[in-house]
Amino acid sequence: MAELRLYWLGPPEVQLDSLPVRLEMRKTLALLAYLSLSPQPPTRETLTALFWPEYDQQHAFSNLRRNLSSLVKSLPPELLEIDRERVELRRDCVHVDVDQFHRLLAQANTHTHPPEQFCKDCLQVLEQAVEIYRGDFIEGFNLKDCPEFDDWQFFEREGLRAEYARALERLAGYYQETGEWENAIHHARTWLTLDRLHEPVHRVLMRLYFLSGQKSAALRQYEECERLLEQELGQPPEPDTLKLYEEIRNSVLPVVRQTQASFLPAESNGRPDIPLTKTKFFLPKVPRTIIHRPRLVSLLNRCVRFPLTLISASAGFGKTTLLAEWVAQSEDRVAWVSLDRSDNDEYLMVDYIIHAVRNALPESNAGTEALKMLHTSQPVQISTILSSLINDLIPIPNHLILVLDDYHTIDSLAAHDAINILLAHRPANLHLVISTRSDPPLSLARLRANYQLGDVRTDDLRFTEEEAQSFLTKVIGFPISTQDLSYLDTKVEGWIAGIQMAALAMQSNKFSQSSSELQGFFRAFKASQRYVLDYLIEEVLNHQPQVIRSFLMRTSILEKICCQLCDSLLEESVSDSFHPPDRSLLPERPANQEILEYLERSNLFLIPLDDERKWFRYHHLFADLLHVRLQQHEPKLESVLHKRAASWYSQNSYPIEAVEHALAAGDFSLTADIIEDYSLTLMGMNQIVITLDWFNSLPPEMVQSRPLLMIYQAYMLSRKGDFENVENLLVKVEKLLETRPDFPAINECRNIIIGIRTYLANLNGDAEKAVEVGLGILALTGDEHTTGNFLARFQLAFAYSSSGDLVSAEEIWKDILQRAQKGEDYYHSLMVENELAAIYILRGRLRQAEQLYTHMNDWINQNIQDPSALNGLIKVREASLLIEQNELEKAHQLIQEDVETTLGIWRTNFLPLGYTVLAYLHIAESDFLQARSAVENAIRQVQIQREYPRSISMVQACQVKLWLAEGNLTEAQKWTDVELSYINKGIPFGKELDSISATRVLVASKRWEEALDLLQRLGQEAEAGERFGRLLSINILHALTLEGVGRHEEALDLLEKCLRFAHQEGFVRVFLDERAPMKDLIQKHKQAGKWRDQELAGYVDKLLSAFSL
């Protein structure tokens, strides 16, 4: 058989029988690389998604077939196994340098001696491994149109670099031990080339130089480290480096073994504004009375290879206990979330998931960007947040298990959709486990059909007779007869909670092994599980002191329990009169914390949630039954208990739990107080959905009696897009405020009302009404730094801008900007500067916009610890400017195909802008396929959410340019004919961009007279409004039209005017986008001897050269 050798470490090489193989297409080479390293044969769907994500399924499969055909022609056919579903490269017949590199490292790592020791065999193996590493993975190769492949290549490269670095580190350490200084220094220097700023390597080299007698070289190494850090990072060396330098300079360096340096990044401690309930992350403890179930543990271990494991059974079948046992023996990292009803808000649920992942992976930065998006004041789509988390998990070497316990509490479709997204795009190193009482509405059928679901069901979880016997023996101290066990099993059917409660009842009654009462006890189990359970509760609870029964019932309203919460919940200490049966279990006068510990030790269904035994929860079924008992015995007390719990949670900044208890108490006034206190905070955390649900739970008269509550409800409804009910709420607020002139927050209420109404008018494209409403802000007095004041003034400025009054808009935005910067309000400052830059460009002041972008970048870099969290919008705007300047490569460095990633926290409001800029970039490069994809995404964004009219016009203008660039005049004319029916009635400023787009089509269609009429009207309006950026585009089209009707001198004069203005401000693409007609016009007049002055002639030559590219 022919020998195929694949070299991916360094520039890619493919050899067949030692001769180089030239593949026809770059994607064929990428496809071969992926097949050679894929752990399992990929499906055709996987490959098409990886290499042709922008194509529909039919065209993507066609491209895959073409590349596979090319690959088959270039390689021996027996090396590839291709069927209708999968594509496989027979790796047993192929030499891959990456595989060999991994095998050698594994051989060194598993050699039979302690890891801190070195041996010659390991040395030789590591030397062979580093010799294989010719360079980075597939060095110099990329696929610009395949972001998924680029991600895969990136993570492969970074993983291999890290392994290479560890091998070099070990070699340097070995040669230091043996005194082979030249070899040690060689490997350390190679290690340093991977990251010149990695201080531990500099310290290794400093030590090696000194120990080898090269003190001056050691000192020079420090100076080189100091220079690089100052030059690249603007910071001094670490204290350890400086200490080592001083020791070397003073020749007092101790000869010690060099320890391995850590490659792990420091943990980020970003936290949400409102603390999450930490106990929901705690892994459950394995009960002392647990019966180990190796068959189920083995089953779960097998299920790990699937994307999802579903553990579905009714309450009391030991789902959580099984998971606790399995997790305890697992070597994988585990992220645990105990869900409850509050997690039906998908944003809150994802917040818990991200934090659980970060708890499980403390050494990584996974989820950092996702948390920033989650807690920005602007809502970010949940799919975007999860995509960020997923991307962070891909390079992590650890296998991560994410457990979602009590998933049956989730009934929100949006929350289920979030989990479906996680399942559909999960990285290979993530395994999801869902424990639930009922099957969730996830994509279970599809997963099951594709053999991607591990199922653990009720029949799997039932105690076998052997397990039941073992458990009962452990609890009551002796085995029961086979007959009694069989009789019990026929009643409880392996139901673990029933068996557990039966054991407790037998223990309380002190039955002996031969007691006749024991047989009678089993015979009493002759009803349904419900009645069996009622019987057991009576038996268990009646053997506890009254104080314990009261404690259990009264605390049963709590999802989680701690001593401080119990102190607040219970009016007086229920422990004062408690005398436990066993004095050794408890002090004579216990506190609530000691009662909790007693309950745990007595095995009364209390589960500790942390190692310090501060937080607990009841077994869910037990809590439900205790709650029923509370309603039966102390029905009037339940409301009081919920109120106390609500107050405690509110005082401790847990608003979600506080509101739920206040609602459960039926205390709507308390509920309203808490919502008022926390509404703005929750909005900043994207808790819009859950907050609106609370409003719906309140009596309408309660909401309508509180101005701020109605205002915040209206604001959140407008943010959600429910505009129909907003105005009704605002009118009611105004009427209420008229009756309460002394209301403390009256001006803030009026500010927000004005802001919301102006916002709605702007959305509807009614700039005149928006200005009229927005001017109401000027009549108000009070604090001008409030949220309401900013909202109202921003929307007023936007209204002025939409009406064409750029002077007034600029004046207001500059004032807002000054106040925002003074208050260090970075987010709103950038929002305003974005609008100012847009005005500058509209006016043709490209240079001023460029200066503003530079200032924005410098400002956030100087003042914000992580500028990347905010600079996404600046990148997109700068890319747009660079495209106009025809600096396309620089624009590519700023904006990615994944526009959502580029925008970061700005993605929710600026995705149409991002996709439009990306489309313009591809149009400029004549990459119409990619441009079409970007335009389609932009159109989709303005369709799925309500956008300002200017955004719709912006996207449509891009679509028109794409049609014309592709030569699709038919579609462009169809749109134009419809648009002209509106334009002929008048051209308000809001329709100016649409009118310019229509004129562009008329010019391309040589409908000269129609174009001339429209251009004259547009030119007059733009010049009167000092919109010289728009005027430049209008005059360029006008010059082409004059040339088309034979008015050559007028065309020349207007073109020269355009050239001089454009040259001064740096415009380029505004000419290039008109393509051949503009090139011919410029070329014609240049050949006629026009534009002889050197400055303009140079600009003209630059344009003509750009046309030729």
SULKABEL-V504919 format. One record per helix or strand of 2 or more residues. SS is the DSSP state (a for helix, b for strand). FROM is the first residue (numbers start at 1). TO is the last residue. If there is no record, write none. Layout:
BEGIN
((SS,FROM,TO) (SS,FROM,TO))
END
This chain:
BEGIN
((b,4,7) (b,13,16) (b,19,20) (a,26,37) (b,42,43) (a,44,51) (a,57,74) (a,77,79) (b,80,82) (b,86,89) (a,91,93) (b,94,96) (a,97,109) (a,120,132) (a,147,177) (a,181,194) (a,199,211) (a,215,232) (a,239,249) (a,278,281) (a,294,303) (b,308,312) (a,319,329) (b,333,338) (a,341,344) (a,346,360) (a,368,374) (a,382,394) (b,400,405) (a,407,409) (a,413,424) (b,430,436) (a,444,449) (b,453,456) (a,458,461) (a,465,476) (a,482,492) (a,496,509) (a,516,523) (a,529,541) (a,546,557) (b,561,562) (a,563,569) (a,583,585) (a,592,601) (b,606,608) (b,615,618) (a,620,633) (a,637,651) (a,655,664) (a,668,684) (a,688,697) (a,700,703) (a,707,720) (a,726,738) (a,746,763) (a,767,779) (a,787,803) (a,806,822) (a,826,842) (a,846,863) (a,867,869) (a,872,884) (a,888,894) (a,899,924) (a,928,944) (a,949,966) (a,969,983) (a,989,1004) (a,1008,1024) (a,1028,1044) (a,1048,1065) (a,1069,1072) (a,1075,1087) (a,1094,1108))
END
